[in-house]
Structures are given as structure tokens and as C-alpha cells.
Amino acid sequence: MDDEELEKFCRAWTEKKTGYIEVKRCGSTGDMGRDVVGFLTDKRHEDAWDNYQCKQYRKGVSRSQGLLAICKVLYWASQGHFTPPRNFYFVAPKGLARRLELLIDKPSELKKSLIDEWDSICANSITKKAPIFLDAKIKAAIDAYDFKNVRAVTIDDMMDDPAVKPLLIEKFGADPGQYPPATVPTDVQDTEMRYIKELVVAYGERAKMVFSDHDAVFADADHGSDLRRQRERFFEAEAFQKFYRDNTSPRVISGFRKDVHFGVVDRWNASASDTLSRVEAVMELAGTVIPAGPLAKYAHVPVKQGMCHHFVNDGDMSWKKKQ
């Protein structure tokens, strides 16, 4: 990644972390030392916030580069542009130079170094207009800041954070893992009634009778077992969607649904002798659809078939026979 890509990745990662009401990418000229910020309240920069300083260098961030990054933020905070950040994170894929790493691990020495070396490292690098020498206001901001809140985010730290997993799947094609097996409730749930009602009508058409409800279909020797299989398909797709909705990005699951939809829609719209024939034809075809993307290897036949019931349940399509 280049600098901009790292900042965008950091923003996307931070947005998936809990605790922030808003995340903003500031990285540009005039960012006042802020690349990505996470606001903890709706007062934004007038209240607590975290600063993510993204450093994409060929090697680890040097001691002087690290001190300059901190001094920029504390300087602009001392001038009233924002409150000092609650946490200051270095996000550096190449890590930190050993000297900076050791300094961060000793907060009191980090503070002392910032003061002692202000003129040599910070004064001429904060702005291009004029040197910024350490005055009472700046020193007060440094003295008040808790330097134990300056930390490095390593690659290992990021990879261990569950919030980064959806990004790895979407951006790098990481394996999202197997979804947990579905559990089919014994009783029909309110959340599945739309497609169930359409199937009840379809079974009635085929049997040339009216089934009063799904229980009547379950009791029928010809159609009861088929309705139970349809529910298994529905809940298999439900478990699939729920797991990957929580563990990938919305784009991944919507892309999967789109692949299944386009794979079956022409068969869905084709003429059929009755509604149940349409269901049977679509189920057969859905099982053969080969979706793209990271979920393909986990898209078992019942999942793809059950997704069709979700299209009906969500109101996107209908099993009803077209007149």
C-alpha cells in the first residue's frame, strides 16, 4: 500500500471497531498531524478522540519522525484546534525503529525527550511559515498529556483484531472460514411466514385442494416432507448470511446474493405448469449456480437453494404462478 491506501485501510478498519460514533480520515495537507481520527462522542474534537497516525515508510519509523508526529498534534491542540487525543496510535506496517519503540515504552522519558529536543526536531517542521519554539502554552500541553497513551499498532496487533477480518476478506481474498451449521426451529417462525404461505398455496395447487395452513401441509403424506426440506434450505441460507454478514463486509454478502439471483432469475420467470413446478425448477438450477468471491467454497447446495426462499421472504420475488 502507498500512504493514501494505508490511511484508507486504517479508516475502514477503525470504522469497524466498537466505541466510535464517527471515524474521519484527515490525511492531507493541513491535517495538523491527524491521519485517521475516531470520535468517542458527538462533540467530536471538543471531547475525547483517538488519533491514528499512519506511517508507510520503507523501514521502521525513526525516533525523530515519531517525536515530530507527536509534537505536531500536541502543538495544534495547545492552540485550541482540538483537545489532545485520548490515545495516539502509530500505525506502521514496517514497525518502529528500536530507539523509538524503547522510548514509547518509557512514557516519562518520551515526554522529556519531546521537551528537550523540541528545538532540534519540531520547531522548524510543524509549519513552513515560521519556526515554532517551545513556549509556556505548548509546554503546558505537553506537561498535561499522559504519554502512556502513545502506542504502536503492529501488524500482529491488527491481524489479531476481529474488526480487521472483513477487510482482509474483501481486499485480499482471505478465507472467511466455515459458517456454523444451521438449526431448524421445530415451530414455524414469524420471520419465515411469507415464503411458507406461498408454499402452502403451491402445495394446494398441486393437490387440487386448499391446505388451511403449514401444519396441514406437514401432516400431508405427499408434501409434508418436502416442506420440511424447504425449511432446512431456508435456515441453512439464514445461518450462512448471518455469519458472513457479521464477519465480512456488506459488499461480499450482497455480491453472493446477486450471483444466485442472476443465476436463477430467467428460470424463475419462465412459464411453469403450476407454482410448485416453478419452485422445483428453480431449486434444481440454484444448486448448480457457481458464485464468485470468497464465499464460493462454503456455498453448499442447500445454501444456494435456501437463498431463493429468502428472496421471496424479503419481498424481492414471489413463488406464485404467473397468470
C-alpha positions, 0 to 999 in steps of 0.5 A: 500500500502507498500512504493514501491506501494505508490511511484508507485501510486504517479508516475502514478498519477503525470504522469497524471497531466498537466505541466510535460514533464517527471515524474521519480520515484527515490525511492531507495537507493541513491535517495538523498531524491527524491521519485517521481520527475516531470520535468517542462522542458527538462533540467530536474534537471538543471531547475525547478522540483517538488519533491514528497516525499512519506511517508507510515508510520503507523501514521502521519509523525513526525516533525523530519522525515519531517525536515530530508526529507527536509534537505536531498534534500536541502543538495544534491542540495547545492552540485550541484546534482540538483537545489532545487525543485520548490515545495516539496510535502509530500505525506502521506496517514496517514497525518502529525503529528500536530507539523509538519503540524503547522510548514509547515504552518509557512514557516519562522519558518520551515526554522529556525527550519531546521537551528537550529536543523540541528545538532540534526536531519540531520547531522548524517542521510543524509549519513552513511559515515560521519556526515554532519554539517551545513556549509556556502554552505548548509546554503546558500541553505537553506537561498535561498529556499522559504519554502512556497513551502513545502506542504502536499498532503492529501488524500482529496487533491488527491481524489479531483484531476481529474488526480487521477480518472483513477487510482482509476478506474483501481486499485480499481474498482471505478465507472467511472460514466455515459458517456454523451449521444451521438449526431448524426451529421445530415451530414455524417462525414469524420471520419465515411466514411469507415464503411458507404461505406461498408454499402452502398455496403451491402445495394446494395447487398441486393437490387440487385442494386448499391446505388451511395452513403449514401444519396441514401441509406437514401432516400431508403424506405427499408434501409434508416432507418436502416442506420440511426440506424447504425449511432446512434450505431456508435456515441453512441460507439464514445461518450462512448470511448471518455469519458472513454478514457479521464477519465480512463486509456488506459488499461480499454478502450482497455480491453472493446474493446477486450471483444466485439471483442472476443465476436463477432469475430467467428460470424463475420467470419462465412459464411453469405448469403450476407454482410448485413446478416453478419452485422445483425448477428453480431449486434444481438450477440454484444448486448448480449456480457457481458464485464468485468471491470468497464465499464460493467454497462454503456455498453448499447446495442447500445454501444456494437453494435456501437463498431463493426462499429468502428472496421471496421472504424479503419481498424481492420475488414471489413463488406464485404462478404467473397468470 
